[in-house]
Amino acid sequence: MYSLRQSESTAVQLLAVLINFAKTHSEGITENMGQWPAPNCSIGILAYKAIHFLCQPFHGHVSAMINQTFRRLLDHIVMMEDGKIFSSLNRPVLLVRQQAIEFVRFVTKNLGERCTLGLRSLIQHVSFKVPDRQEYRSYAAQAVSELLNCLPDMEYAKLLEWLKQLSKNQK
């Protein structure tokens, strides 16, 4: 096994390619996150499996890789591509979104507190970046709710306070 500890830029580039594979091949994913059978995995699930391995301590600073991973999954969660919204929220778009959320939950469950800052940042970015359309806001609220449940109690309370303050501000 080769460690990417000495080459963070290579790890980040690899991460970008793997996340693109996961998105492009999302239709073939039938497995649950973490229940990855060795033979006959789809390309999408192999991509998520590789991303999970990149976030392990073997490859360097875990928090940095988690932050990069969550940052790259942000567009999948808010259902945007290159800063643009989709004309319709069809099944493939919603599938990519749900798989990204499931992967974030899986990584957070497995790596625990190392993910707290990255997850907090992701939730804040989802709250800010969501397009100003009703269906997008609804899905973003659902994602925030699911991701909040992955936080430790103190961080959960702090982020709820932050969301309360955010809700008082006008866009």
N, C-alpha and C positions, 0 to 999 in steps of 0.2 A: 504494500500500500504506500502511496506517495503522499506526503504531507504538503499542503499549500501554505504552511505557516510562514515561510520566507517570502512568499509572493502574493501579497494581498490583492494586488491589481489583477493577477491571473484568476484568483478566486472570485473576484467581483465580476470579471468578464464571463467566467464559466457560469456564475449564478444567473447572469442576464440571459445566456443561451438556454439554460435549463428552465427558467421561468417561461421563456417563449415556447419551448417544447411542451411544457405542461399546459399552456394556454391553447396552443395549436392542436394538441391531441387530447383535449378534455373529453371529447365524446366517447373515447374508448375506456375511460376510467369507470370501472364498476366496483372496485374494491374500496373499503373504508380506509381512511388514513391510518397507517400503522399496521394494518393487516395485509401485508404485502406478500403474496405467495412468490416463492423464488422462480418457478418456471412459468412461462407464458404471461409475464406482466406486460401491460400496455406501455407504450412509449410515455404517455402522460404520467403513469404511476411510477415508472422508472425515473422520470425527471424529478418528481416530488421526493422520491427516495434518495436521489443524489443530492438534492437541496438539503434534505435533512442531515445527510452525512457531512455536508459542507459546514453546517452549523455546530458540529461537534468540536470539543476542545482539541482534538488531534490536529485540526487544520488552523489553529491559531486562536485569536481573540474571539470568543463566542459572541460577546455583546455586539461587536462590530459587524459580524456576519449576520446576526439576527436583525440588526437595524437595517442593513442593506437588503436583506430578504423581505422584511416587512415593507420597506419603502417601495420595492419593486412590485409587491403584491397590492399596493394601494390602489392603482388604477383598476385592477381586477375587482376589488371590493366595491369601489364607487362606480364601476361599470363605465369607464371611460377608456379611450384609446388615443394616445398622443394628445391629451388635453381636450379631446372632442367627445361629445356624447353620441351614443348610438341613436339612430332614427327610431328604432323600436327595441324594446327589451324582450328579445325572443329567447327561446330555450337555451341555445348555446351560450349566450351572454350570461344568463342567470346561472347556468351550470358552472361556468368559469368562476363566477363570484362565489358560489357556494363552496366549491372546492378550495378556493383561496382561504375562505374563512375556516373551513375544516382543517386545513393545513396549519394555519396560525394557531388554532386551538390545540392541535396535536403537538406542535413544537413547544408551545407554552407549557403544556402538561408534562412533557418529557424533560424539558430543561429548567423548569421552575423559575426561581427568582432571577436567573440570568436574563430572562425575557421581559421582566417587568418594565424597564425603561423603554424598550423598543415597542412593547404592546401599548404602553401609555401614549407614546408618540403616535403610533398608528391610529389609535382611537381619536386623538385630537385632530390628526390630519383628515380622517374620514369625516369628522364633524365640520371641518372647514371647507374641504374640497368638494363636498357633495353638490351636484348641480341643482339649481333652483327650479326644480320641477317636482311635482307631487310624488310621482312614482319613484323617482330617485331618492327623495327624502325619506320615503317610507322604507325602502330597502336599506338605506344608510342607518336609519334608526334601529332596524332589526339587527344589522351587523354590529352596531355599537353595543346593543343590549347583549348579544351573544359573546362579544369579546370582553365586555366588562366582567362577566361571570368568571373569566379566567384570571382575574387579578386577585392578589391577596387582599384581605379585608381593609387594611389601612389605605392601600392605593385605590381600592374601589371607592372608599368614602371620599378621598381627596379628589378623585376624578369626577365623582358625582357633584361635588361642590363646584368644580371647574365648569361642568356642563350647565349647572344652574346659573352661574354667572354669564356663560356664553348665551344662554337662552334669553337673558335680559337685554342683550345687545342687539341692535338692529343690523342687518346686513347692509 
